[in-house]
Amino acid sequence: MNHNYAQRLLIFTILFLLTNFSFGQTLVHYWNFNNNTSVTTITTPSQTLGGATLTAIPGGISTIDFAGGTGQNFNVQNLNARNGDASGTHLRFNDPIGGALEFALPTTGFEDVIVKFATRRSGSGAGTQVWSYSTDGSTYTFLTNIIPNNGDPALATLDFTAIPTTDNNPNFKLKVEFLQGSGGTVGNNRFDNFTLEGNPSGAPDTTAPVTLFVPADGAVNVAATVNPTLTFNEAVRLVDDSALNNSNAAALIAFKLGNASGSDVPFTTTVNGNTITIVPTAALNNSQTYYLALLPNTIEDVNNNAITTTNSVTFTTGSTTAALASNFITVNENAVSVALTLNLSNPQTGSVDVVVKTAPFSTANAADFTWTTQTLNFNSSSALTQTLNIPIVDDTAEEQQAEYFVVSLENPVGLTLTGNTMATIYIIDNDRLAPVASEEIELNYIGSFDPSGSNSSTCEIVVHDAASQRLFTTSAVAGFLDIINFADPTAPSVVNSINMNVYGGVTSVAVKNGVVAVASPNADETLNGSVVFFDTNGTFLNQVTVGALPDMITFSPDGTKVLTANEGQPNTAYTVDPEGSVSIIDISGGIASLSQANVTTLLFTAFNAQETALIASGVRKLKATSTLSQDFEPEYITISSDSQKAWVTLQENNAVAEINLSNTTITGVWALGTKDVSIPGNGFDISDNNGQVLIANWPINAYYIPDAIANYTVGSNTYLVTANEGDEKEYDGLNERTTVGAAGYVLDPAEFPNAAVLKQSYNMGRYRVTNLNGNTDADSEFEAIHAVGSRSFSIFNANTQQLVYDSGDDFERYTAANYPTLFNADHENNTPKGRSRAKGPEAEGVTLATISGQTFAFISLERIGGVMVYNVTDPNNPTFTDYKNSRSTSAYSGDHGPEGITYVAPENSPTGLPYILVANEISGTITIFEVNTTNLSTPEVNQPENTFAMFPNPSENNGLVYFNRAADIEVYDLSGKLLLSQKAAQTLNTHNWAAGLYLVKTAEGITKKLLIK
């Protein structure tokens, strides 16, 4: 067939003038992502014929980093740019797994639509993009997976010409979701120059095929082994109507050195569908520019639309490069060796040194592995993958659970280092095992009780009154005080609920001698609150005013005083900051005659003059424009057994105040210091995205920042036991939270030559720290890293104000070994390690008990849940005794978010047995544990038989019934037939049992009914 190309060109020109439609399709929607002022501007289309939007669908921790889309060779290649747009910024989607991007792309009036965009990923970013489309605006159909480069951006094309339902469709949408694939679980995926083009509906096909070159025009660092390709967006043939094949394709191609005038590069071709692959007869040269072209008037589509101009690209091959395959490696201490993989590209003669970085880069040393600097030499025949085996020493020393060393590629000769040049290798110790509970006493789970009856509220504080056998609990969210009958600990019931909102709300409750004292904040929490008194039936008795935001309330042991810790928190804007205070209410004359004259509110104004000295001693002052007395925030109070002294935690200030109750004065404030996380035994697991339990040492100074506090006396010394929760200032007017990896958190290179390694997300990068401490010379850099919360409980000598004991990394090591599916999980989900980057298990409450002459501490863990038990009789050498958690490990159910914790002594309990009661803020439940003391060398005298409980009862779907303690059991049906006998049973599998009622009898003679549905 003869073709009159001049005449055809004239016709095309006329069509362009009439329809604004040229040789390419009409550009319908376009994002160049060059306005990175905000999320709104970066997601607004640069050009649209109407209706286009881009929305980030939240999920996981995904987020659009609107200002971070720079570099990465997007600006060099500027792939798919339109309208002559200069290269600029691009769209960066951080931590994409779990989230999605949704493009609304109406195609009204257009058909045969094609979407194109440039994309790449970071090394730790999702390795697979899952693209789907919707024709009704809500239901999505899978389209294809795109594998983004961990390197230069590449042009991706989504062709909808064969999907007619996408034509002329006002509801057309695209969605991209993300999977790990060959990538990582964090990092980012990036996009640039996103376009949708189409033909006006009903128009004849007058568009010539579009050629896509790989490598793209301007590509650099292209592998010398590349086989370039030309792909057409539709079926093509030669202009003489003959088929394109392996034999004739080479005549259509020009492949030259440098430019169109350069020397020819020998090659052959293969054809597969609409793709021509160029196969050089020899490997390309390194660092060489190549010219690749499709000659004009050689190719056309089936409608005789020919490509009439030369289509060409130039690309440049890379030099020899070397990089580590991974920057994060773990190995067990007994694994003999660890493999370190190095990747080469375009190998030529060259070398690189593999160096181990000593401290401060590494906590492991030559006793843990064997390696000296080695020089690796390469030539043109070197394998692209090099594997080095580093011997690991399996010693018998009890070391930190995870030690690490850093390997670095250095001193390159004849090659360029790219990608990962350092790797952190963690050695997981096999000698220092998790703490083992002594089980001197044990917590036996009796059950959980929800005062709301509908899982619709919270429960922060629980206290017990022996005379009435009632519990008093608070729900700050609902604003109610619940009164609960505890006469039968296995079946509590609500007696009364008092609406505290009419008084301002409720934060805390205490009970003694038939009097219930409730802390009630003002509706405006920056104003003074009050204490409301009731009897144990809930009858109002009196009310007095105390300081701003009373957050904790307690009676003195002698019953003559009520104390409140008044936090005095600022408003959100931090424009109002009331003074923190402690109110002392003298109730020795009775509640009925109580008046405001009986209230003494102690302020810390006298300590304003000591601000400089107190800060120098380690007391934290967080808001520069507040006075010290405004900055102090009393959190929790403990009172000596003789009712003469009180100690108050000033939580955010990392300090304790001492009060003389005989003359109602604050006698001193002292700093608690910091925990050195770089010391073995003090390790933290601090990354939420490395998928490993790595309780390692880091250059962190962790403030204790205790919430609850308790005291006991040994000899002439009083000891303070603190639950070191950690708490940050997070207000619109002051937010101290940042992360080690944040761009604005700059580490002083003189102190932290390893800053780049620390800032990696799998190391310290995502760990939360404070920006208010650590910048010791007032420049823009931090000379020390400070964090809040020490993931422990501590014991301080109140007389000497010195630390005598800290539980170190016990909490994390024990829960990692025994509750791996919940390790460092949040109280709002079951995702392991979700709180590793924050405050870990987060010790919240503490109560003490004297049992058989020994003192035990019970510490509630707010995030993972449960109660840690320690024997603290010797304050210098406590022993781990027990841990119980009533949260489900298989589903998000059970008790979540322990706050207040109370001990009920056997002489005060309804059964003669001791109990631990835990108020759970998130689940709104009270956990009831019975304390089993039979293993003590001198158990409680005449202790009744321990309660035997089964749950769930009735038995649920999987048929597994749990016992609250080990027991020898026999199971009978109602006819008296023995069905099962077990020794030391802790569970009963009823999966295949017939529905009905059964009797479970223990060796002690306890019989319980079990219903199977």
Secondary structure, DSSP 8 states (H G I E B T S, - for coil): ----HHHHHHHHHHHHHHHS--SS-EEEEEE-----SSHHHHHS-SEESS--EEEEE--TT-EE-TT----TTHHHH-TT--TT------EEEES-TT-EEEEE---TTEEEEEEEEEEEE-TTB-SEEEEEEESSSS-EEEEEEE---SSS-EEEEEE-TT-GGGTT-TT-EEEEEEE-TTS-SBSEEEEEEEEEEEEETT--------EEEES-TT--SB-TT---EEEESS-EEETTS----TTTGGGGEEEEESSTTS-B--EEEEEETTEEEEEESS---TT-EEEEEE-TTSEEETTS-B--S-EEEEEEB---EEEES-SEEEEETTSSEEEEEEEEES--SEEEEEEEE-TTS-S--TTTB----EEEEE-TT--SEEEEEEEB--------SEEEEEEEEEEEESSEE-SB-EEEEEEE-SSS-------SSEEEEEEEE-TTSSS-S----EEEETTTTEEEEEETTTTEEEEEE-SSTTS-EEEEEEEGGGTT---EEEEETTEEEEEE--SSTTSEEEEEEEETT--EEEEEEEEESEEEEEE-TTSSEEEEEE-----TTSS-----EEEEEE-TT-STT--GGGEEEEE-GGGGGGHHHHHHHT-----TTS-HHHH--EEEEEE-TTSSEEEEEETTTTEEEEEETTTTEEEEEEE--EEETTSTT--B---SSSSS---B--S-EEE---S-EEEEEETTEEEEEEE------B-SS-B-EEETT-TT--B-TTT-TTHHHHTSIIIIIT-EEESSSS-TTSSSSBSS-EEE--SSEEEEETTTTEEEEE-TTHHHHHHHHH-GGGTT--TT---TTTTTTTTTT-EEEEEEEEETTEEEEEEEETTT--EEEEE-SSTTS-EEEEEE--B-SSSS-B---EEEEEEE-GGGSSSS--EEEEEETTT--EEEEEEE-TTSSS--TT-------EESSSB-TT-EEEEEEEEEEEEEETT--EEEEEEEEEEEE-TTS-SEEEEEEETTS-EEEEEE-
